[in-house]
Amino acid sequence: MKKLLIAMMLGGVTVVASAQYTFDVLQYSTEELRGTSRFMSMAGSMGGLGGDLSAINVNPGGIGIYRSSDVSVTPSLEFLKSTVNGTDFTRTRVQLNQVGYAGALRINSDVMPYFNWAVSYNRKYSARRRYAGGAKGIPTSITNYLADWATSTTVPASDLSTNSYNSSTGADWNQILAYNNNLMIETGNADYSGLGVEGTYGENEFEVEEWGHSDEYNLTFGGNIRNKVYWGIGFTYAEMEYKAYKYYGEVLTNTVIYKDAARSAGMDGDAAFGFSDGMRTVGDGFKFKAGVIYKPVNELRLGLAFHTPTWFKMKDTYTTTVSAAFYDGNTELYTKEGSTPTNSVWYTYNTPWHFVGSMGIVAGKSGLINLEYECVANSTMRIGDEDFNNYPDATDEIKDYLQASHTVRVGGEYRVSKDVSLRAGYSYQTSPVKQEVREDKVDVIVSGSCPAYSFDKSVQYITAGLGYHHGGFYADLAYVYKKRDGEYRSVPANYAFQNNPLPALGAGLKDSNSRISLTLGLRF
């Protein structure tokens, strides 16, 4: 394949803030299993047990369990692997998962014997993924989709040939870039044709690379009532950064092209072109958490918690570049290249509501187990202007594409001796994307000039760990295996080429990541 090497800068911007579509903000709301090693080794299933600096960030009521001070730090070593079309991409890195302190103040009261507080840092999500692939004998071209879109909206060529975006014209950047770089042929007044015609054959390729993180800084207060009801409230400052590079390219043989850069006439020939998108998003915001744990008997603890959305203020930088080369057989006729201008956009974004229910069972001093269910109401996400006024179109898309995701977690601990404990856990999360979207029955609108997006079908964690406790000192070791199944899509679903509906071009995407973490802590 004649792959186009397109230089890309992580700067520039989308056309308008509402161009941050559903699958972009869905990425920003992602959370991973991270925290103390004890918490991770039990698959994050500690909402009914408490007494852990990461567990209290799931259910703040767990802070009421504390009877002494606690300080800990957790670094980790991570092994990342993404697989698409049988090709693996691997990376290794070191991360800091959490740092925290909890304090307990004894109160001379039979009603509330302790008042507790905690401050902590937690990494909630860390993106570092690269995947690439392609296919031969592709059934259509992305240029056909762009041309049909411009034709259906009757965009005149005078609007497409502009060098500065004006949303009132009805043209979008991908149409403008395609037209100005000879990837769309004008066949009539506001009537356009792409490069894929009857008899055209070719291949495509794609590449995606993601960087980023989401961090939380938590302040939690709580206590207990007569050692039966443990309560807590939490205030969280969150900050995030996400960067992505997306490339999509095609090589087409036996197509119809312009014979020169001036678009003077058409001819049969070959074409090779590619779109590259570069994006950087930063944001910060606040949210509130509250939770309780009820202990009807010493062996049973029932937990309930909710998290409000994080109200983020965001800033995007975004740029798109298109490069194209046109051939008559093996002879290169000419090349074209264009880029969007560089700007900045500010907007607001609300993450989903979270609801968590837990049941913890304590078997004396020998062991414990916790069962947990979490619902993430993804359809409650919102995108708006700088004053948090929602964009109606973006809100409708979120409701059309997304559904609640459900997570079931189970974790247990068994004390094999006075100082040593064994732990294990399992977690399963369903897809946040509706079934009809996953099955390509719905056309998806995406940001940028590459009509491409990805989503998770399921996420699983299998965990194990070992704990050592002597006096006030403790050391916990955890192993976390994450298996994520997803899909990559390019060209909207059900796009009809030559009146034949075709499925979206895409590939299965799998992540198999391992993490080893060590928590060192002291209770005093």
C-alpha positions, -999 to +999 in steps of 0.1 A: +000+000+000+012+035-008+009+048+027+008+085+031+031+098+058+012+128+072+029+152+096+006+160+125+007+185+154-013+180+185-028+215+182-056+232+163-093+228+170-127+215+159-152+237+142-175+243+171-177+231+207-207+209+199-185+190+175-173+171+206-196+142+200-207+113+221-178+089+216-153+117+225-169+125+259-176+088+265-138+083+265-134+111+290-158+095+315-139+062+315-127+049+349-104+020+356-098-003+386-071+017+404-062+025+440-046+007+469-033-028+463-058-042+487-087-025+469-074-036+435-067-072+445-104-075+456-115-061+421-126-028+437-154-046+456-151-030+491-181-006+491-198-025+520-166-030+540-148+004+541-117+011+561-095+016+529-083+048+513-096+038+479-128+021+491-140+053+506-138+070+472-164+044+460-186+046+491-176+075+514-195+058+542-165+035+546-146+062+563-167+057+594-150+023+599-117+039+608-105+039+645-070+052+639-049+071+613-038+056+580-013+067+554-003+048+522+012+051+488+008+028+458+031+027+427+026+001+400+043-015+370+020-020+339+022-041+308-001-029+281-012-048+249-037-038+222-046-063+195-064-055+162-066-078+131-040-101+147-014-074+152-002-066+188+011-033+201+028-035+235+041-010+261+055-010+296+053+019+321+053+029+358+024+047+374+015+062+407-020+049+416-027+066+449-014+085+479-037+091+509-041+099+546-071+092+569-075+105+604-098+095+633-109+118+660-125+101+691-155+119+704-169+114+739-203+105+727-224+073+727-242+085+696-212+092+674-180+079+690-157+089+661-155+117+635-131+109+606-116+126+576-093+117+547-074+134+519-062+113+489-050+114+453-063+087+430-055+081+393-089+071+379-079+064+343-047+063+322-048+060+285-018+048+265-030+027+236-020+023+199-037+001+173-036+000+136-050-021+108-065-021+073-083-042+047-081-050+010-110-051-014-129-024+005-165-021-008-167+017-008-146+049-003-149+074+025-149+100-003-183+087-015-197+093+019-184+129+020-196+136-015-231+122-009-233+142+023-225+174+005-250+166-023-278+157+001-273+191+019-270+209-014-238+227-004-226+249-033-190+247-045-185+283-035-190+273+002-167+243-001-138+263-016-137+286+014-105+288+034-122+298+066-150+278+083-184+294+085-211+272+100-238+292+084-228+279+049-238+243+058-204+229+048-183+209+073-146+207+074-143+172+061-164+182+030-142+214+026-110+194+028-122+167+004-133+192-022-102+215-020-079+185-023-097+169-053-112+140-034-147+150-046-156+156-082-184+181-090-208+166-115-234+193-114-247+222-094-243+212-058-239+176-070-208+157-062-192+123-067-166+105-047-136+085-060-153+051-056-171+042-088-182+010-105-150-010-112-129+008-085-110-015-061-086-007-034-076-010+002-076+011+034-056+015+066-061+032+099-040+040+129-050+054+163-028+064+192-041+077+225-025+093+255-040+108+287-051+105+323-078+114+347-070+122+383-090+129+414-081+148+446-105+138+474-116+153+507-138+130+527-156+135+561-177+110+580-183+090+612-206+064+626-238+064+646-238+039+676-214+016+656-244+006+634-246+033+607-214+045+590-217+077+569-195+098+547-195+127+522-168+134+498-157+164+477-136+158+446-116+180+424-109+162+391-085+171+362-080+153+330-059+154+298-065+134+267-045+134+234-052+114+203-039+109+168-062+093+143-053+084+107-074+069+079-061+064+044-071+047+011-054+036-021-079+033-050-072+018-084-093+024-116-111+055-103-122+088-118-099+117-109-091+152-121-061+151-144-045+182-128-047+202-096-068+229-112-097+204-117-099+212-154-112+177-166-118+142-154-099+110-164-094+074-153-066+070-129-055+060-094-055+079-061-039+076-027-050+098+002-052+101+039-068+121+067-051+127+100-067+142+131-048+155+161-066+164+193-057+176+227-083+181+254-078+194+290-103+200+317-110+203+354-141+201+376-158+191+408-182+165+420-198+153+452-202+118+467-222+105+496-227+070+511-237+049+541-229+014+554-255-002+577-244-030+600-276-048+613-254-076+628-216-078+631-214-103+602-233-083+577-228-048+562-250-032+536-236-002+516-253+024+494-236+053+476-240+078+448-217+101+429-229+133+412-216+141+377-182+158+375-189+193+362-160+198+339-148+229+321-130+218+290-106+232+264-100+215+230-073+220+204-078+201+172-064+200+137-070+179+106-046+174+077-054+157+044-028+146+018-035+132-016-016+119-046-030+111-080-015+088-106-018+077-143-006+042-139+029+045-123+032+082-132+024+107-105+003+135-119+002+158-089-002+160-051-025+180-028-024+189+009-045+210+032-051+216+069-077+231+091-069+264+108-057+265+144-081+278+170-093+270+206-127+260+219-140+261+255-171+242+266-186+223+295-191+186+301-209+166+328-199+130+334-226+104+342-243+098+376-231+067+395-250+045+419-234+018+440-250-010+461-228-034+482-232-063+506-202-072+528-200-104+549-174-107+577-165-141+591-149-132+624-112-126+620-108-153+593-121-137+562-146-114+544-163-111+511-181-083+493-206-083+465-212-051+446-233-036+418-227-003+401-249+015+376-234+043+355-262+063+339-243+072+307-273+088+290-272+115+317-239+130+303-243+165+289-222+188+267-228+226+268-214+260+265-192+277+290-222+285+313-233+249+313-262+255+289-267+222+272-263+217+234-296+200+225-282+182+194-253+167+215-277+157+243-300+139+218-270+120+203-260+109+238-295+096+244-296+079+210-262+061+213-257+054+249-273+033+277-266+026+313-236+003+319-237-022+347-208-035+367-208-065+390-179-070+413-170-097+439-139-096+461-127-117+491-100-119+516-088-148+538-064-145+566-040-175+566-021-163+596-020-134+621+000-113+597-007-127+562-039-125+540-048-138+506-072-119+483-089-123+450-117-107+429-136-104+397-154-076+379-175-075+347-188-043+331-213-042+302-211-019+272-222+017+275-233+017+239-267+006+228-270-027+209-283-012+177-252+010+176-229-019+182-247-038+154-242-009+129-280-002+127-276+035+135-256+061+117-231+077+141-219+113+140-183+119+151-160+149+154-130+156+133-126+149+096-120+111+099-155+096+103-142+070+128-148+060+164-144+032+189-163+018+218-161-010+244-183-040+243-173-053+277-145-049+303-134-076+327-109-077+356-094-107+373-074-099+404-054-115+431-032-102+460-012-108+491-012-088+523+013-085+551+004-067+584+027-064+614+020-039+641+010-007+624+030-014+592+014-031+562+025-041+527+000-052+501+008-067+467-018-069+439-020-084+404-047-070+381-055-084+347-078-063+325-095-077+294-113-052+272-133-061+241-142-033+217-147-022+181-132+003+157-155+018+131-149+040+100-175+052+075-210+054+091-231+023+094-256+015+066-240+039+042-253+029+007-228+027-022-244+022-056-278+018-037-265-011-017-263-006+021-229-016+034-217-022+070-193+001+086-157-006+078-140-016+110-122-042+131-123-059+164-102-043+191-089-061+222-068-049+252-051-074+275-033-054+302-016-066+334-006-045+364+015-053+395+012-029+424+027-025+458+011-005+486+032+005+516+012+019+546+012+027+582-017+028+607-011+046+640 
